[in-house]
């Protein structure tokens, strides 16, 4: 007899994921591993609608989530300076932020609600193309990495904001998110008002 999975409400999963993801980003920055800024979030959302060949109103809510995410980044930056920043501690902060972000993104992907545009894009692209999420995520992150390197090199004359931790995360975090997602799927079932409505429509 299979053990029944614990219900995890998407409405609870989303704010928790945004909270820990924002902390994970700030912590990774604090580790001095470096990060990149995704630009043209509107184009990402627009491209998803083009691929789906329809207007998806719920995608627009991802900008609201993105705004809250940005505000939480500012909140975490107010206190993150109290943490020790010697080299051994920076390694610890990077590893901790890596795990936090992997869990947070996996949780975001399962909440059944619109999420930050840069997380929404690989999730929805995986659904549209039926290609495994880890592959899509890694390809997306590496592409962003390459674009950032090119823009900073040609714009500033040198590559900026891309530390070894950023490169490592770009090439591996998709797989880590997939592993965390498999763990969540074994222990929880996720449901939100949007997933319930979609199921009702399909029936």
Secondary structure by P-SEA (a helix, b strand, c coil): cccbbbbbbaaaaaaaaaaaaaaaaaaaaaaccbbbbbcaaaaaaaaaaaaaccccccccaaaaaaaaaaaaaaaaaaccccccccaaaaaaaaaaaaaaaaaaaaaaacccccccaaaaaaaaaaaaacccaaaaaaaaaaaaaaaaaaaaaaaccccccccaaaaaaaacaaaaaaaaaaaaaacbbbbcaaaaaaaaaac
